Amino acid sequence: MDYTKINANTIDRWVENGWKWGIPISHGQFIDAQNGNWSMLLTPTK
């Protein structure tokens, strides 16, 4: 069994259904992060 592929397919399906925690950042956000402008949210409830 290929658990990596199973997990990837599961996450892809969640994102297709609106799961925001799996959406990749944009190129602009990547460039901002390289320039030290970034933030992180570790949990949606705290």
Secondary structure, 3 states (H helix, E strand, C coil): CCHHHHHHHHHHHHHHCCCHHHCCCCHHHHHHHHCCCCCCCCCCCC
